[in-house]
Amino acid sequence: MIYELRIYHCMPGRLPDLVKRFDTITLELWERHGIRQAGFWTTLIGESNQDLTYMLAWESMAEREEKFGAFMTDPEWISKRAETEANGQIVANISSQFLQPTSFSSVQ
């Protein structure tokens, strides 16, 4: 199993819009594409309280390329994303890492 750690750094004041988009649009589309989330977090204490952090679980990098690629080019996603950004850009930038569990990790 491979885990993808993604951190969305939002434009000032736009975190609620991003959380709403995931809750009402993105997660349903991910389900249709077979994308499995491993958790979502907002920052309580840290560098920025305008970040959304989440993890995705993948069997392999090939699965990630196939499923995430299909999601990113899904016409419904493209349309809904544009609708949610009608008042301006939500995400300033995204950082991503791919993590592999150690042999002693409670998550495999």
Steps between C-alpha positions, in 0.01 A plus 500: 500500500615852418361811668487839334523795737355815345492845658287770343612850594194721452470860398425715807150432630421227244548187716124472571435499124753222446358290785149544358618398151654179632193424713236567234676430168844342503442201727204379293706522183790318667264219599393460137866484396597254776723747685535413871563769756689416820407817690461878490627761743504876548778665696415575862849622596780545249639719228165581337137451588417535129620147411307182428705182537385160382626156407402265222565124501631331185592142419773626265621804310339351189160499675556861604587610148198325354234606750620849590566575134144396411363717780701808397368476142140417598278763330276521808801573725629766260158667488432485875850624583447800272164572665654498848773740386262751341584744783874441465768242548461282811837323519828694488712186463513129574780291643503124458708210628475126447560299816578133548425342839787356700485135607397612850233752397149450639380598152596264220 
